[in-house]
């Protein structure tokens, strides 16, 4: 393209009926460069926090297998990626100067010849989303750990997963994945993340609670060293420590490591053990057996079972059955369909533990119910049912 002169620029302004006094003296004359194709570049719109991370030298990662929608992850957050079309064509001009920069310079050269290197009609828009963590448990449950002597473990053909493997397979940030591994009680064995088989976990917990009972230790002060010493001949020491970490809070007193056992978590695990072999359990019988089964000094309460078991108050006699939130679908609509398939009408108190994890940042359970359910009043109590017919 021929270089324009100032006279030509002024003539163009006059034709366009623009007053040069109202414009900056510097003028950009644009021309398309030889490689100005649109396919080479993608634009990504970042919130200031993500921008700062990139500028500080951190990286962002796009995760997802071929059959999954891509998400973008920072070190600790996950974002949905969506293409947003724009009616204004966006031009890429290397070394382009903004009006502020031009004002700051005393512009002696008032014609700037700039080449357009590329253009785009759309950009990627990021929206903070819940990490997709259900798959994490599914992968680890393919091959639960049954203990060091298990024949099954030695002959297993299932894949085992390192942190690196999980980072490439799970659509979540590293911090979200590591936090979830803690939540589901996974532990690292020979460099691989494993979930303990539930029966094996109960066996370990039983060893620990029996020892506490026989030594008459207070539940708030269980010594690590003595546990490893006493139980190390029965099970690997790292497994004993893992159970104490899973079911207790670690602290140091006078240089020695102790655990304060978490009553709610232990009561919950024992309830799961009792409920997993029954389709439904008479509620009052269950409560009696449950209280008898937990270590002495612990008190069972139904609110310890939120997101694990559901009480049916409408049946006679009242019953309780296992319903684990982690077994329900991850997608919002599918989750509600599944819940309304189990029970037609829910009170907010009953449904909350089963949808709490669906709440996005700053979203309330009430807002989710407004969107996915219809409310009505039954015997003076507000209940929720499906907005659509459940097949």
N, C-alpha and C positions, 0 to 999 in steps of 0.2 A: 504494500500500500504506500502511496506517495505521502511524504511528510507534509502536514498542513502548516501553513504560515499563520502568523497572528492576524494578518489582514483577512485571510479566508475564514478564520474563526469568528472575527467580528462581523463579517458579512453574513455568516450563518445565523448569528445571534439576532441581527437586524431582521433577517427574513422571518425568524421565529418570534419576532416582536418581544424579545427579552431585553431588559435594561442591564447592560454590563456592570453598572454601578452596584447592582444588588447581588452580584455574583463574586465569588473569589477570583482574584486575578489569575490564579493558576488554572490551566485547563488540561484535562486528560483527553488525549486523542487515542481512541481504542482501535485496535485491529486484531483480527483472529490470527493466532500463530499457526504454523504448519501442522502441529499435533493437537489442535484444539477439539479433540473428540470428547463426547460426554461420558463414555463408558469407563474411563480410567479412574475416576475419583468417586468416592462416596462421602457424603456429608453426614456428620453425626452431631446432633444437638445435645450439648452437655450442660447439666446444672453446674453452678459455680464450684461446688464441692468436688465433683468428678474432674473438672477442669484443673483444679488445684492439684489433685492427685497425679494427673499426667504431667503437669509442669514440674512436680517434685520428683519426677523420674519413675513413678510407679506405673504398672501396666494394667490395662483392662483386658479381660479375656472373653471371647465369645464362646459359649458352650452349647452343646446339643448334638445329638446323633441325627442321622439322616431323616428319621421319621418324627423328629421333635422340632417345635418352633424354637428358633434361636433366642437365647437370652444373653445379656452382657453382664459380666460380674466384675466388681471391684474387689478389693481385699475382703470387704465385709458386707456388701449389698448386692442384690440381684435386680436386674431391670429387664422388662419386656421390650423387644425391639419392634417398631412398627414403621412402615414407610409412610411418610406424609408428603402428599403432592403439593406443589406450590404453583400458583398461576404466574408468579414473576420468575423469569429465568434467572438463575443464580450464576454469576460469572466468576471464574477464578482468575485473578490478576496478580501475578507474583510482584512483590515490592510495591503493592498499591498503597498510596498515602491517603489517610483520612483527612477531612477538613481541619480537624484539630492539629494534626501534624503539619499541614500546610500553613496554618495560621502561625504556628510556632517558628517556622522558618521565614526569613525575609525572602520571599520568593523572587529571586532575580530571573531564574529561568521560568517563564510563566506558561510554557507549553510542555506537557509531559507526554511523551509517546509511550503507550503501554500496550503490551501484547496479551491477549486473552489466551490462557493456557488450557482452559476447559470450561464446561458449563454443566448445570444440572437443573432438572425440573422437580427434584424431590430430595428429601433428606430422611435420615433415620431419627425417629423420635423415641426417646427412652422414657419408660414409665416404671417407677419402682414397683416391684411385685414380690409376692411371697416366694421364697426359694422352693424349688420342686424337690422335696426331700423324701417323698414316699418310696421312690425307687431305691434309696440308700438301704432302708430296712429290707426291702424285697431281695436285693442282691446278697446281703449278708445272711438272710434267712435261708438261702439255698443250701447252705452248709453250716449249720450251727455247731458250735464247739461242744463236744461231749466229754471232755477231759483227756488227760494225756494217755490213758490206757485204751481209749476207744479204738476198736478195730476199724469202725466205720470211717474214722478220721484218716487213718492211714491208707484206706483204699478208695477214698472219695475222688470222683472225677470232676467235681465242681471247681470253678475258678476261685482263687483266693485273691483278695484285693489289698493293695498297698494304698497309702494316702494319694500317691500320684495317679493310680488307677481310678480312684474315686473322683479325683478332680477332673479327670477327662470324661467320666461317665455321668456325673450328677450335675444338674443345672442349678448350681448354687455357688456362692462365694466360699472361699477357703474357710473363713471364720464361721460361716453358717453351717458348713459341713462338719467341722470339728466340734462345734457346739452340739449338733444333732447326734453325733457319735456318742457324746457324753450322755445326752438325754436317753438314748436307747440302750445305754449300758454296754456299749461295745468296748472291747479291749484289744490291745495289740499283742499278738502271739507270734513269735518268730518273724516279726516285721509285717504281718498281715492283720488287718482289722477283722475281728470275729465277734459274733454275738453268741453268748453262752446259750446252750440248749436249756429251756426253762426247768426241766427236771434236774439237770446238773446244777443249775444256779440254786435251786431249792435245797439240794443236797448240801452245797457249800454253806448256805445261809443257816441250815439246820445245825451243821457242825459248830458254827460260830455261836448261835443262840444257846445251844446245849452247854458249850464251854462257859459262856457268861453265867448261865444258871448254876453250873456245878462249882464255879469259883466264887459265886455270890458277888460278882462285880456290879457296881451301879451301871445302869444303861448309859449314863452320861460320861462314863470314864472307863472305856475298854482299852487296855494296853496292847499296842501293836506287837511289841517284841514277844510278849507272853503268848499271844495268839499264834504267831508264826512258830514259836518253839513247840507248843502243844499240838498244833494241827499240821505242822510241816511234814510229818510222817504219813499223813492220810492223803493230803492233796498238795499240789505245787504251791510254794510260798507266795508266788505272784498272784495265784488265783485267790488265796485267802485275803491278800491285801486288796485285790480288786473288789471282792465282796464287801469288805469293810468300807472301801471308798464309795461303793454303790449305795450302801444302806446306812452309811454313817457320815458324820462331818468330822474331818481331820483337824486336830489342833495339837500344839506342842505345849507341854507343861514341865517346867524344870528340866528341859533338855530331852524329855521323853515324849514319844508320839502316842497320842490317845485318839479314840474315836467316840463321838457322842452318837449313839444309834438313833436313827430316824424312825420313830414309832409309826408314823403314818405310812411310810414306804414299806415297812416290814408287814404291817397289818394288811396292806393292799396286796402284797405278793402272796400272802397266805390265803387271802380271799380268792385270788385268781386260781390258786392251786385247788381249792375246794370246788370252785364253780366250773372249772374247765371240763370236768367229766360228767356234768349234768346239763340237760337241755334247760330245765327250769328247776328252781329250788324253792320249797316253801320258805317264805321270808323269816318267820319267827324261828323255825328250826335252824335255818342257816345262821341267823344271828347268834344263836346259842352255841352251835358247833364252832363257829368262827372265834368267838370269845374264848372258848376252851382251847383252841388250837394255837393261839398266839402266846409268845413268851410272857411269863409272869410279870406283872407290873405294867403291862400295856393294855390300853383300852381301845376297843374297836368302835368305830362310828361309821355310819353309812356315807357320810360326806368324804370319807377316805377313798371311796370307790368311784369318784367322778371320772367319767370318760372310760370306765372299765366295765361297770355293770349297771343294769337298769332295773328299777323296781316297778312292778306292775301292780298299782294300787287298785285297779278295777277288777282284778280276778279275785275269786273267793276260794280258798284263802289267798292272801296276797303272796306274790312270788317275786323272785329275783333271778336274773339271767345275765350271762356274760355278753357284753357288747363293747368291744374295744374301739376307741376312736381311730386307732392306727389301721384298723381293718377297713375303714370306710373310704370311699373315693376322695381324691385330692381336689377335683374340680368342684366349684361351688354348686352348680345346678345338679350335678350327679350326686353330690353329697346329700342335698335336700331330697332328691328323688328317693335315694336309698333310705333315708330316715323316715320319710312319709310312707314308704313301703313296709317298714317295720311297725310303725304306729301311725294311725291316721291323724290323731290330734295330740299335740304336745303342749305342755306348759313351758313358759320361758325358763323356769328353773331346771326342768328335765332336759331341754334341748341345748341349753347353753354349753355344757361341757363337750357336746358333740359338734359344735360349730365355732367355738371360741378361736380355734387355730386358723380359721378361714379369714378372720378379721385382718384387713390390710392396715397399714400404718394409720393411726388416728381413727379407725373405723370401729363402731360399736356393734355389739350383738343385735341391738335394737334396729340399727340401720340395715343389717343383713336380713333380719326377719321381715322388715318392711318390703325389701326387694324380692325375696324368694318365697314368702308365705303370706297367707291371708289370715287375719285374726277374727275371732268371734268369742262370744262368752258362753260358757257351759257351766250351769249351776253356780253362777256368780264368779267363776274363775276365767280369766282370759286365756284362751288356747289358740294354737296356730295350726293351720292345715295347709295342704298344697294349693298353689295357685293353678295348677294344671292337673288334669286327670292322671292318676298313676296307673299304668297298665299292669 
